């Protein structure tokens, strides 16, 4: 949204509302558990345990990589929201 401040316009970032509470916990828990169950079922059905074990290792490694990256992204988003909220407050105080 653009707000007029004298002769200049300021575009303020307005992020979407992030998932909170139960939805966030369910997404963080059910997703990886579903992948592990799917790989175990595939291993049992196909009986090619070497390839499935490698797939499980890749899945676990990607999960372990994704958790801190997603944590950093959430932290950065919260920081941006605070920063733009403070900027909006300063603009409203001047008006």
Secondary structure, DSSP 4 states (H G I P E B T S, - for coil): -EEEETTEEEE---PPPPP-THHHHHHHHHHHHHHHHHHHHHHHHH--HHHHHHHHHHHHHHHHHHHHHHHHHHHHHHHHHHHHHHHHHHHHHH-
